[in-house]
Amino acid sequence: NMEVAYLYTKVRAEFGKDCKFVDADPTVLESIVPSEEFDEHYTLKNPSISEFDTTPHMSESECNTERLVVKSTSMRHMEGGWPKDVDPSEMSDMARFRKKAEKDEDYKTAMKTLGPMIGRCMKQNNTINIYEEYFDGVQADHSSEPPSAKGLAVFRDPHKVSRTATSINWHPEGPATNGKIAVSYSILNFQDPQFMGDTQMPVSSYIWDIMNPNTPDIELLPPSPLCCLRFNAKSTDTLVGGSYNGLVSFYDLRKPNAPEKQCMPHETSVIEKSHHDPVYDVFWISSKTGNQCASVSTDGQMMWWDTRRLGEPTDVLNLATDSKGGGMTLGGSSMEYNQEAGPTKYLVGTEQGIVLAINLRNRKSNNGVQVYDSGPGKHHGPIYSIQRNPTHNKFFMTVGDWTARIWVEDLKTPIMTTKYHSSYLTSGCWSPTRAGVFYVTRMDGVVDIWDYFYRQNEVAYSHKVGDNPLSTISVQGTMQSGGRLVAVGDVKGTVSLLEVCDSLASQQPNEKMAINGMFERETKQEKNLELRERDLKRAKAAEEEASKKEAADKKDGKDEKMEELLRKVDADFLAMIKEAEDDESKASEGADLGEEK
């Protein structure tokens, strides 16, 4: 055993003021002559001891506990114990050695001694089955259990500079076989003053093992800080990440190209043919080789890549509301891809708060882009998260401003909206095991858990993670298992691992049907309202058209009356002129007759 000794030292300043002693001759400061004047007032007490001390009473004690260093170790059981001249891989050598050992007298004696002991142990095992499942097939009912969550571990960013945990992605195999999370870290402040000089921005992102929160398992070293990071479900040792400067990088953990526990990018895109803004989301997509991925950025472009050749994207799509050039280009802030919903279907949340649905099979119609509600139904700020419901794929959720909204593919308006939260929302996701449960993170460090199977107007449970604003959230699991482990990241780079209770993770009886029925009912109601609004618009348009026609008819009638009046005036005028002419002719005829007489 190696003894470690440590010498504790103190700084001179901790001892107090420095005292300086100087040799001097004794001097009488005061001399009081004895007097018998006050003897009557005192009684002699013998013995009498008095102590006077103006020094404050102080004590100091120190103790040092032994530091326990925890280290993860593993053991591998292999074939062993054979002599050097016996090869365990050769069955003939092993059989020859066994025959030789079985003929030995010591072997026979040892076997006779071990026989009764082994027999007694076997009888005990047969008497009590320690692996018996007493309640096999019985499902526990957790519906009445009050919702709760507890913290399991905290993963702190090892770097000294505080950075935001921009994304969290669980290992596809789950914690039972490989409990790891990939966390990307980045500083999203534009032109941060602390990096305007010679100081370089930290670029490291990490892969953590949930059983070892003290040190990261692997350090990723991208060319620029990562804004998103995602495991490949088909090949779990590969990852793809999107950087702050617009690059897309591919990592292969099986091919170390750096010192131990570090990984450099295996392939990186060219900056001239990449995004011009930070890559806010990236997804592995369905392909035969499992090497295809898609990325989205606020530069208004969506790109498809082949990780074997990242020199240029395989396809590029502009996120424009009108492909003919009449609309506006939207910046993508989040993306969703689910193969079960369709291998060519994508959902994109934009920083303008508008949802875009992209179907590559329908490129003839507006380049495959379908624009959802850009009026009252859109978010008031960027959409930070967009995700399809794991159980019912045609319904999806968006998180932005102060609300989370649920949409359906068939309608351009949201079918359900949460109440406005007291703090700004920053991220959100569905529970993978429960159809009606989803999580949202807030700027005040609180995680809100909604359970639509229980109630739709209030939060089912709120958990205070910390004082720092939260930035991202991810729940481990699939539709078959998981759902209890929740990883939450904040703006200081701290990732908190929470475990929720069974009532929030275990699927409730008839939950799928109830949630589907509720969503369908809200969809039908929204369609009816939309149809009603359309009918009202048509009726109003018809009424306006009828009123215009009536006004035109009235105007035509007034014109006819005016023409009739003018004709009558003309006729009267002509009649008056004719009458005057007749009177003149009669007067002239009478004058002529008088002259003749």
C-alpha positions as CSV (number, residue, x, y, z in Angstrom):
1,N,0.0,0.0,0.0
2,M,1.3,3.4,-0.9
3,E,0.9,6.1,1.7
4,V,0.3,9.6,0.5
5,A,1.3,12.5,2.8
6,Y,0.4,16.1,2.2
7,L,2.0,19.0,4.1
8,Y,-0.5,21.7,5.0
9,T,1.0,25.2,5.0
10,K,-0.5,28.6,6.0
11,V,0.0,31.9,4.4
12,R,1.7,34.5,6.7
13,A,-1.3,36.8,6.3
14,E,-3.6,34.3,8.1
15,F,-1.7,34.7,11.4
16,G,-2.8,38.3,12.0
17,K,-0.9,41.4,12.5
18,D,2.9,41.1,12.7
19,C,4.2,41.7,16.3
20,K,7.6,43.4,16.7
21,F,9.4,43.1,20.1
22,V,12.1,45.5,21.2
23,D,14.4,45.4,24.3
24,A,13.7,48.3,26.7
25,D,14.4,49.3,30.3
26,P,11.6,48.8,32.8
27,T,9.5,51.9,33.6
28,V,7.0,52.6,36.3
29,L,3.7,53.5,34.7
30,E,1.7,54.0,37.9
31,S,2.4,53.4,41.6
32,I,-0.5,53.2,44.2
33,V,0.5,53.5,47.8
34,P,-1.3,51.1,50.2
35,S,-4.1,52.7,52.3
36,E,-6.3,51.5,55.2
37,E,-9.1,53.9,54.3
38,F,-11.4,51.2,52.8
39,D,-10.6,48.3,55.0
40,E,-14.0,48.5,56.8
41,H,-15.9,47.7,53.6
42,Y,-14.0,44.5,52.7
43,T,-13.6,41.1,54.3
44,L,-10.4,39.1,53.8
45,K,-11.1,35.9,51.8
46,N,-8.4,33.3,51.8
47,P,-7.6,31.9,49.4
48,S,-8.6,34.3,46.6
49,I,-7.7,33.7,42.9
50,S,-8.6,36.1,40.1
51,E,-7.7,36.0,36.4
52,F,-7.9,38.9,34.0
53,D,-7.4,38.4,30.2
54,T,-8.4,40.7,27.4
55,T,-7.6,38.2,24.7
56,P,-10.7,36.8,22.9
57,H,-11.2,33.1,23.3
58,M,-10.6,31.3,20.0
59,S,-10.2,27.7,19.0
60,E,-9.2,26.1,15.7
61,S,-9.4,22.5,14.7
62,E,-8.8,20.8,11.4
63,C,-9.6,17.4,10.0
64,N,-9.0,15.8,6.7
65,T,-11.1,12.9,5.4
66,E,-9.7,10.4,2.9
67,R,-10.7,11.1,-0.7
68,L,-12.4,8.3,-2.4
69,V,-11.7,8.2,-6.1
70,V,-14.3,6.3,-8.1
71,K,-13.2,4.6,-11.3
72,S,-15.2,2.5,-13.7
73,T,-13.6,-1.0,-14.3
74,S,-14.7,-4.1,-16.1
75,M,-13.8,-7.8,-16.0
76,R,-13.8,-10.2,-18.9
77,H,-14.1,-13.9,-18.2
78,M,-12.1,-16.1,-20.6
79,E,-11.0,-19.6,-20.8
80,G,-8.0,-20.0,-18.4
81,G,-6.3,-22.1,-15.9
82,W,-4.7,-24.4,-18.4
83,P,-1.0,-25.3,-18.4
84,K,1.3,-23.5,-20.9
85,D,1.6,-26.6,-23.1
86,V,-2.2,-26.9,-23.6
87,D,-3.9,-24.7,-26.2
88,P,-7.5,-23.9,-25.0
89,S,-8.6,-23.4,-28.6
90,E,-7.7,-27.0,-29.5
91,M,-10.3,-29.5,-28.3
92,S,-8.0,-32.5,-28.8
93,D,-5.3,-31.0,-26.4
94,M,-8.0,-30.2,-23.8
95,A,-9.5,-33.7,-24.0
96,R,-6.0,-35.3,-23.7
97,F,-5.3,-33.2,-20.6
98,R,-8.6,-34.1,-19.0
99,K,-8.1,-37.8,-19.5
100,K,-4.7,-37.6,-17.9
101,A,-6.0,-35.6,-15.0
102,E,-9.0,-37.9,-14.4
103,K,-6.6,-40.8,-13.9
104,D,-4.8,-39.0,-11.1
105,E,-5.6,-40.3,-7.6
106,D,-5.7,-36.8,-6.1
107,Y,-8.4,-35.9,-8.6
108,K,-10.5,-38.9,-7.6
109,T,-10.1,-38.0,-3.9
110,A,-11.0,-34.3,-4.5
111,M,-14.1,-35.3,-6.5
112,K,-15.3,-37.6,-3.7
113,T,-14.8,-34.8,-1.2
114,L,-16.7,-32.3,-3.3
115,G,-19.6,-34.6,-4.1
116,P,-21.6,-34.3,-0.9
117,M,-21.1,-30.5,-0.8
118,I,-22.3,-30.0,-4.3
119,G,-25.2,-32.4,-3.7
120,R,-26.3,-30.4,-0.6
121,C,-26.2,-27.1,-2.6
122,M,-28.2,-28.6,-5.5
123,K,-30.9,-29.8,-3.0
124,Q,-31.1,-26.3,-1.5
125,N,-31.5,-24.7,-5.0
126,N,-34.2,-27.2,-5.8
127,T,-36.0,-26.5,-2.6
128,I,-36.2,-22.7,-3.0
129,N,-36.3,-21.1,-6.5
130,I,-34.7,-17.7,-5.8
131,Y,-35.5,-16.6,-9.4
132,E,-39.2,-17.3,-9.2
133,E,-41.5,-14.6,-10.5
134,Y,-44.3,-14.4,-7.9
135,F,-46.4,-11.9,-9.7
136,D,-45.7,-12.8,-13.3
137,G,-48.3,-11.5,-15.7
138,V,-49.8,-9.0,-13.2
139,Q,-49.6,-5.4,-14.4
140,A,-49.3,-2.8,-11.6
141,D,-51.8,0.1,-11.9
142,H,-49.9,3.4,-11.5
143,S,-52.7,5.7,-12.6
144,S,-53.5,6.8,-9.0
145,E,-49.9,7.5,-8.2
146,P,-49.2,11.3,-7.9
147,P,-46.6,12.5,-10.5
148,S,-43.1,13.1,-9.3
149,A,-39.5,13.2,-10.5
150,K,-36.1,12.9,-8.8
151,G,-32.6,13.8,-9.8
152,L,-30.1,11.0,-10.5
153,A,-27.0,12.7,-11.7
154,V,-25.5,16.0,-13.0
155,F,-23.1,16.3,-15.9
156,R,-21.2,19.6,-15.8
157,D,-19.3,21.0,-18.8
158,P,-15.6,20.4,-18.1
159,H,-14.6,23.6,-19.9
160,K,-14.0,26.7,-17.8
161,V,-16.0,29.0,-20.2
162,S,-19.8,28.6,-19.6
163,R,-21.5,27.3,-22.7
164,T,-25.1,26.4,-23.6
165,A,-26.0,22.7,-23.9
166,T,-27.6,23.1,-27.3
167,S,-28.8,19.5,-27.9
168,I,-29.0,16.1,-26.1
169,N,-29.4,12.8,-27.9
170,W,-29.7,9.3,-26.2
171,H,-27.8,6.3,-27.5
172,P,-30.3,4.2,-29.5
173,E,-29.5,1.0,-27.6
174,G,-30.8,2.4,-24.3
175,P,-29.3,2.4,-20.8
176,A,-29.7,-1.4,-20.3
177,T,-26.9,-2.1,-22.8
178,N,-25.3,1.3,-23.5
179,G,-26.4,4.2,-21.3
180,K,-24.7,7.1,-23.1
181,I,-25.9,10.6,-24.1
182,A,-24.3,12.8,-26.7
183,V,-24.4,16.5,-25.7
184,S,-23.4,19.4,-28.0
185,Y,-22.1,22.6,-26.5
186,S,-22.0,26.0,-28.1
187,I,-22.0,29.8,-27.4
188,L,-24.9,31.2,-29.4
189,N,-24.3,34.9,-28.6
190,F,-23.4,36.7,-31.7
191,Q,-20.0,38.4,-31.6
192,D,-19.5,37.5,-27.9
193,P,-17.0,40.2,-26.4
194,Q,-14.9,37.6,-24.6
195,F,-13.9,36.0,-28.0
196,M,-13.4,39.2,-30.0
197,G,-9.7,39.2,-29.3
198,D,-7.1,36.4,-29.5
199,T,-9.2,34.1,-27.2
200,Q,-10.4,31.0,-29.2
201,M,-14.0,29.8,-28.8
202,P,-14.1,26.3,-27.2
203,V,-15.3,23.7,-29.7
204,S,-15.5,20.5,-27.6
205,S,-18.6,18.4,-27.3
206,Y,-18.9,15.3,-25.2
207,I,-20.4,11.8,-25.0
208,W,-21.3,11.0,-21.4
209,D,-21.9,7.6,-19.7
210,I,-24.8,8.0,-17.3
211,M,-23.0,5.7,-14.8
212,N,-20.0,8.0,-14.7
213,P,-21.0,11.7,-14.4
214,N,-17.6,12.9,-13.2
215,T,-15.7,12.6,-16.5
216,P,-16.9,12.5,-20.1
217,D,-16.6,9.2,-22.0
218,I,-15.4,10.6,-25.3
219,E,-14.6,14.2,-26.4
220,L,-15.6,15.3,-29.9
221,L,-13.4,17.9,-31.5
222,P,-15.3,19.6,-34.4
223,P,-13.9,22.5,-36.5
224,S,-16.6,24.8,-35.0
225,P,-18.8,24.4,-31.9
226,L,-21.7,22.0,-32.4
227,C,-25.3,23.2,-32.3
228,C,-26.8,19.7,-32.8
229,L,-25.6,16.1,-32.5
230,R,-27.3,12.8,-33.3
231,F,-26.5,9.1,-33.1
232,N,-27.1,6.8,-36.1
233,A,-29.8,4.2,-35.2
234,K,-28.4,1.7,-37.8
235,S,-24.8,2.1,-36.9
236,T,-24.6,3.3,-33.3
237,D,-20.9,4.1,-33.4
238,T,-21.4,6.9,-35.9
239,L,-22.7,10.4,-35.3
240,V,-23.5,13.5,-37.3
241,G,-23.3,17.0,-36.0
242,G,-24.1,20.5,-37.3
243,S,-21.7,23.4,-36.4
244,Y,-22.1,27.0,-35.6
245,N,-20.4,28.1,-38.8
246,G,-22.7,26.0,-41.0
247,L,-20.5,22.9,-41.4
248,V,-21.8,19.3,-41.2
249,S,-19.3,16.8,-39.7
250,F,-19.4,13.0,-39.4
251,Y,-17.8,11.0,-36.5
252,D,-16.9,7.3,-36.4
253,L,-16.0,6.2,-32.8
254,R,-14.6,2.9,-34.2
255,K,-11.8,4.7,-36.0
256,P,-9.7,6.7,-33.5
257,N,-7.9,9.6,-35.2
258,A,-6.9,11.4,-32.0
259,P,-5.5,10.6,-28.5
260,E,-7.4,8.4,-26.2
261,K,-11.0,9.4,-25.4
262,Q,-10.9,12.0,-28.2
263,C,-12.5,11.8,-31.6
264,M,-11.8,14.1,-34.6
265,P,-14.4,14.3,-37.5
266,H,-14.1,11.5,-40.0
267,E,-15.6,13.7,-42.7
268,T,-16.5,17.4,-42.8
269,S,-18.3,19.4,-45.4
270,V,-16.8,22.3,-47.4
271,I,-17.7,25.7,-46.0
272,E,-18.4,27.1,-49.5
273,K,-21.0,24.5,-50.1
274,S,-22.5,24.3,-46.6
275,H,-25.0,26.4,-44.7
276,H,-24.3,30.1,-44.1
277,D,-25.9,30.2,-40.7
278,P,-25.7,27.8,-37.7
279,V,-27.1,24.3,-38.3
280,Y,-29.8,24.1,-35.7
281,D,-31.0,20.5,-36.4
282,V,-29.8,17.4,-38.3
283,F,-31.5,14.0,-38.8
284,W,-30.5,10.6,-40.1
285,I,-33.0,9.7,-42.8
286,S,-34.1,6.4,-44.3
287,S,-31.7,5.0,-46.9
288,K,-30.3,1.6,-48.0
289,T,-26.8,2.3,-46.8
290,G,-27.7,4.2,-43.6
291,N,-25.4,7.1,-44.6
292,Q,-28.0,9.7,-45.6
293,C,-28.8,12.7,-43.4
294,A,-30.6,16.0,-43.7
295,S,-29.8,19.4,-42.0
296,V,-31.7,22.7,-41.6
297,S,-30.5,26.2,-40.9
298,T,-31.7,29.7,-40.4
299,D,-30.1,30.7,-43.8
300,G,-33.4,29.4,-45.3
301,Q,-31.9,26.2,-46.8
302,M,-32.5,22.5,-46.1
303,M,-29.7,20.2,-47.3
304,W,-29.3,16.5,-47.8
305,W,-25.9,14.8,-47.3
306,D,-24.1,11.5,-47.9
307,T,-21.7,11.1,-44.9
308,R,-19.3,9.1,-47.1
309,R,-18.8,12.2,-49.3
310,L,-19.5,15.5,-47.6
311,G,-17.8,17.5,-50.3
312,E,-21.2,18.8,-51.5
313,P,-24.9,18.2,-50.6
314,T,-26.8,15.7,-52.6
315,D,-29.9,18.0,-52.7
316,V,-30.8,21.5,-51.6
317,L,-34.2,23.0,-50.9
318,N,-35.1,26.6,-50.3
319,L,-37.6,27.1,-47.5
320,A,-39.7,29.6,-49.4
321,T,-43.5,30.1,-49.0
322,D,-43.8,30.5,-52.8
323,S,-41.4,28.7,-55.1
324,K,-42.2,31.1,-57.9
325,G,-40.6,34.0,-56.1
326,G,-43.7,35.8,-54.8
327,G,-43.4,34.7,-51.1
328,M,-40.7,35.0,-48.4
329,T,-37.8,32.7,-47.4
330,L,-38.1,31.3,-43.9
331,G,-35.2,30.3,-41.6
332,G,-35.4,26.8,-40.2
333,S,-34.8,26.6,-36.4
334,S,-36.0,22.9,-35.8
335,M,-36.8,19.8,-37.8
336,E,-38.6,16.5,-37.4
337,Y,-38.2,13.3,-39.4
338,N,-40.0,10.1,-38.6
339,Q,-39.7,7.2,-41.0
340,E,-43.1,5.7,-40.0
341,A,-44.9,8.9,-41.1
342,G,-43.3,8.6,-44.5
343,P,-39.7,8.3,-45.8
344,T,-40.0,11.5,-47.8
345,K,-41.9,13.6,-45.3
346,Y,-40.3,16.3,-43.1
347,L,-41.5,18.9,-40.7
348,V,-39.6,22.2,-40.2
349,G,-40.2,24.8,-37.6
350,T,-39.0,28.3,-38.6
351,E,-37.7,31.3,-36.6
352,Q,-40.7,33.3,-37.9
353,G,-43.1,30.9,-36.0
354,I,-44.5,29.3,-39.2
355,V,-44.6,25.5,-39.7
356,L,-43.6,24.0,-43.0
357,A,-44.4,20.4,-44.1
358,I,-42.1,19.1,-46.9
359,N,-42.9,16.1,-49.1
360,L,-40.2,15.3,-51.7
361,R,-42.7,13.2,-53.7
362,N,-44.7,16.4,-54.4
363,R,-42.0,18.6,-55.8
364,K,-44.2,19.9,-58.6
365,S,-46.5,21.7,-56.1
366,N,-44.6,24.7,-54.6
367,N,-41.3,22.6,-54.6
368,G,-42.9,20.2,-52.1
369,V,-43.3,22.8,-49.4
370,Q,-46.7,23.2,-47.6
371,V,-47.1,26.3,-45.5
372,Y,-49.3,26.1,-42.4
373,D,-51.2,28.9,-40.7
374,S,-49.3,32.2,-41.0
375,G,-52.0,34.2,-39.2
376,P,-53.4,33.7,-35.7
377,G,-52.3,30.1,-35.5
378,K,-48.6,30.7,-35.8
379,H,-46.2,31.2,-32.9
380,H,-45.1,34.7,-31.9
381,G,-41.4,33.7,-31.9
382,P,-39.1,31.0,-33.2
383,I,-40.2,27.3,-33.0
384,Y,-37.5,25.7,-30.9
385,S,-38.9,22.1,-31.0
386,I,-41.1,20.2,-33.4
387,Q,-41.9,16.5,-33.0
388,R,-44.5,14.0,-34.2
389,N,-46.5,12.0,-31.6
390,P,-44.7,8.6,-31.3
391,T,-48.0,6.7,-31.2
392,H,-50.1,8.7,-33.7
393,N,-47.8,10.0,-36.4
394,K,-50.1,12.4,-38.2
395,F,-50.3,14.6,-35.1
396,F,-47.3,16.7,-34.1
397,M,-46.3,19.3,-31.5
398,T,-44.5,22.6,-31.8
399,V,-43.0,24.6,-28.9
400,G,-42.4,28.3,-29.2
401,D,-43.1,31.6,-27.4
402,W,-45.1,30.8,-24.3
403,T,-47.2,27.9,-25.6
404,A,-47.0,24.4,-27.0
405,R,-49.4,23.6,-29.9
406,I,-50.6,20.4,-31.4
407,W,-51.3,20.1,-35.1
408,V,-52.6,17.6,-37.6
409,E,-51.2,17.1,-41.1
410,D,-54.6,17.7,-42.8
411,L,-55.3,21.1,-41.2
412,K,-53.3,24.3,-41.4
413,T,-54.4,25.6,-38.0
414,P,-53.5,24.0,-34.6
415,I,-56.2,21.8,-33.0
416,M,-55.0,22.2,-29.4
417,T,-53.0,24.9,-27.6
418,T,-51.7,24.9,-24.0
419,K,-52.3,27.9,-21.8
420,Y,-49.7,30.7,-21.9
421,H,-47.0,29.7,-19.4
422,S,-45.6,32.3,-17.0
423,S,-42.1,32.0,-18.5
424,Y,-40.8,31.7,-22.1
425,L,-40.5,28.2,-23.4
426,T,-37.2,27.0,-24.9
427,S,-37.7,23.3,-25.8
428,G,-40.0,20.3,-25.6
429,C,-40.6,16.7,-26.6
430,W,-43.2,13.8,-26.4
431,S,-42.9,10.9,-24.0
432,P,-41.9,7.9,-26.1
433,T,-44.0,5.5,-24.0
434,R,-47.2,7.5,-23.2
435,A,-49.2,9.0,-26.0
436,G,-50.7,11.9,-24.0
437,V,-47.6,13.1,-22.1
438,F,-45.2,15.7,-23.3
439,Y,-42.4,17.9,-21.6
440,V,-41.6,21.6,-22.1
441,T,-38.6,23.5,-20.6
442,R,-38.8,27.1,-19.5
443,M,-36.5,30.1,-19.1
444,D,-37.0,30.1,-15.3
445,G,-35.4,26.6,-14.9
446,V,-38.6,24.6,-14.6
447,V,-39.7,21.5,-16.5
448,D,-43.5,21.3,-17.1
449,I,-45.0,17.9,-17.7
450,W,-48.4,17.8,-19.4
451,D,-50.6,14.7,-19.2
452,Y,-53.5,15.1,-21.7
453,F,-54.9,11.7,-20.6
454,Y,-55.4,13.2,-17.2
455,R,-56.4,16.8,-17.9
456,Q,-55.9,19.3,-20.7
457,N,-56.2,22.7,-19.0
458,E,-53.4,22.5,-16.3
459,V,-49.8,21.2,-16.0
460,A,-49.7,17.7,-14.5
461,Y,-46.4,18.3,-12.7
462,S,-43.7,21.0,-12.6
463,H,-40.2,20.2,-11.5
464,K,-37.6,22.9,-10.6
465,V,-34.3,21.9,-12.1
466,G,-32.2,25.0,-11.2
467,D,-32.0,28.7,-11.4
468,N,-30.4,28.9,-14.9
469,P,-32.6,29.0,-18.0
470,L,-33.1,25.5,-19.6
471,S,-32.2,25.0,-23.2
472,T,-32.9,21.5,-24.3
473,I,-34.6,18.2,-23.2
474,S,-34.6,14.6,-24.3
475,V,-36.4,11.5,-23.0
476,Q,-34.9,8.1,-23.4
477,G,-36.9,5.2,-24.7
478,T,-39.0,3.7,-27.5
479,M,-42.7,2.8,-27.7
480,Q,-42.0,-0.5,-26.1
481,S,-39.7,0.4,-23.2
482,G,-38.1,3.4,-21.4
483,G,-39.7,6.7,-20.8
484,R,-38.4,7.2,-17.2
485,L,-35.0,8.9,-17.8
486,V,-35.1,12.5,-18.8
487,A,-32.0,14.6,-19.6
488,V,-32.3,18.4,-19.3
489,G,-29.6,20.9,-20.4
490,D,-29.3,24.6,-19.4
491,V,-27.4,27.7,-20.7
492,K,-24.5,27.0,-18.3
493,G,-23.7,23.6,-19.9
494,T,-25.1,21.6,-17.0
495,V,-27.1,18.5,-18.0
496,S,-29.4,17.1,-15.3
497,L,-30.5,13.5,-15.4
498,L,-34.0,13.0,-13.9
499,E,-36.1,9.9,-13.3
500,V,-39.9,10.3,-13.5
501,C,-42.4,8.1,-11.7
502,D,-44.1,5.1,-13.2
503,S,-47.4,7.0,-13.7
504,L,-45.7,9.3,-16.1
505,A,-43.7,6.6,-17.9
506,S,-46.0,3.5,-18.0
507,Q,-48.7,3.4,-20.5
508,Q,-52.2,3.6,-19.0
509,P,-55.1,1.3,-20.0
510,N,-56.9,2.5,-23.1
511,E,-54.6,5.5,-23.3
512,K,-53.8,5.1,-27.0
513,M,-57.5,4.9,-28.0
514,A,-58.5,7.8,-25.7
515,I,-55.8,10.2,-26.9
516,N,-56.5,9.3,-30.6
517,G,-60.2,9.8,-30.0
518,M,-59.5,13.2,-28.4
519,F,-57.2,14.3,-31.2
520,E,-59.7,13.2,-33.8
521,R,-62.5,15.0,-32.0
522,E,-60.6,18.2,-31.9
523,T,-59.6,17.8,-35.6
524,K,-63.3,17.3,-36.5
525,Q,-64.3,20.3,-34.5
526,E,-61.6,22.4,-36.1
527,K,-62.7,21.2,-39.6
528,N,-66.3,22.1,-38.7
529,L,-65.2,25.6,-37.6
530,E,-63.2,26.0,-40.7
531,L,-66.1,24.9,-42.8
532,R,-68.4,27.2,-40.9
533,E,-66.0,30.1,-41.4
534,R,-65.8,29.3,-45.1
535,D,-69.6,29.3,-45.4
536,L,-69.8,32.6,-43.5
537,K,-67.3,34.1,-45.9
538,R,-69.3,32.8,-48.9
539,A,-72.6,34.1,-47.5
540,K,-71.0,37.5,-46.8
541,A,-69.5,37.6,-50.3
542,A,-72.9,36.7,-51.8
543,E,-74.6,39.3,-49.6
544,E,-72.1,42.0,-50.7
545,E,-72.5,41.0,-54.3
546,A,-76.4,41.2,-54.0
547,S,-76.1,44.6,-52.3
548,K,-73.9,45.8,-55.1
549,K,-76.3,44.5,-57.7
550,E,-79.2,46.2,-55.9
551,A,-77.3,49.5,-55.8
552,A,-76.6,49.2,-59.5
553,D,-80.3,48.5,-60.2
554,K,-81.3,51.5,-58.1
555,K,-78.9,53.6,-60.0
556,D,-80.3,52.4,-63.3
557,G,-83.9,53.2,-62.1
558,K,-82.9,56.7,-61.2
559,D,-81.4,57.3,-64.7
560,E,-84.6,56.1,-66.4
561,K,-86.7,58.5,-64.3
562,M,-84.3,61.3,-65.1
563,E,-84.5,60.6,-68.8
564,E,-88.3,60.4,-68.6
565,L,-88.4,63.7,-66.8
566,L,-86.1,65.2,-69.5
567,R,-88.3,63.9,-72.3
568,K,-91.4,65.4,-70.6
569,V,-89.6,68.8,-70.2
570,D,-88.5,68.7,-73.8
571,A,-92.1,67.8,-74.9
572,D,-93.6,70.7,-72.8
573,F,-91.0,73.1,-74.2
574,L,-91.7,72.1,-77.7
575,A,-95.4,72.4,-77.1
576,M,-95.0,75.9,-75.6
577,I,-92.9,76.9,-78.7
578,K,-95.5,75.5,-81.0
579,E,-98.3,77.3,-79.1
580,A,-96.4,80.6,-79.3
581,E,-95.8,80.2,-83.0
582,D,-99.6,79.4,-83.5
583,D,-100.5,82.6,-81.6
584,E,-98.1,84.7,-83.8
585,S,-99.5,83.2,-87.0
586,K,-103.1,83.9,-85.9
587,A,-102.2,87.5,-84.9
588,S,-100.5,88.2,-88.3
589,E,-103.6,86.7,-90.2
590,G,-106.0,89.1,-88.3
591,A,-103.8,92.1,-89.2
592,D,-103.8,91.3,-92.9
593,L,-107.7,91.0,-92.9
594,G,-108.0,94.5,-91.3
595,E,-105.9,96.2,-93.9
596,E,-107.9,94.6,-96.7
597,K,-111.2,96.0,-95.3
